[in-house]
Amino acid sequence: MELNIIAAVAANRAIGYRNDMVYFIREDLKRFKQLTTGHVVIMG
C-alpha cells in the first residue's frame, strides 16, 4: 500500500482559517488535481 500526504501550510504552520484555505495559488490547485485525480482522497 502506498500512502501520500499533501498539506498546504502557511509560514505560521496554519493549515486553514475560518473554514477556508490560508491562501490561494492556482498552480498548487492544478498540481493537487494532477496528483489526486483517479485516486481515493481523504480530507478533513
C-alpha positions in Angstrom: 0.0 0.0 0.0 1.3 3.5 -0.8 0.2 6.5 1.2 0.9 10.1 0.2 0.2 13.2 2.3 -0.2 16.6 0.8 -0.6 19.6 3.1 -0.8 23.3 2.3 0.8 25.0 5.3 1.3 28.8 5.9 4.5 30.3 7.3 3.0 30.2 10.8 2.1 26.4 10.3 -1.6 27.1 9.9 -3.5 24.8 7.6 -6.7 26.8 7.4 -8.5 29.8 8.8 -12.3 30.1 9.4 -13.1 27.0 7.4 -11.0 28.2 4.4 -7.5 27.9 2.9 -5.0 30.4 4.2 -4.0 31.3 0.6 -5.0 30.6 -3.0 -2.4 29.6 -5.6 -3.8 28.4 -8.9 -0.7 26.3 -9.7 -1.0 24.5 -6.3 -4.6 23.5 -7.1 -3.7 22.3 -10.6 -0.9 20.1 -9.1 -3.2 18.8 -6.4 -5.7 17.8 -9.1 -3.0 16.2 -11.2 -1.8 14.1 -8.2 -5.2 13.1 -6.9 -7.4 12.5 -10.0 -8.4 8.9 -10.1 -7.3 8.1 -6.5 -9.0 8.0 -3.2 -8.7 11.3 -1.3 -9.4 11.7 2.4 -9.7 15.3 3.5 -10.5 16.7 6.9 
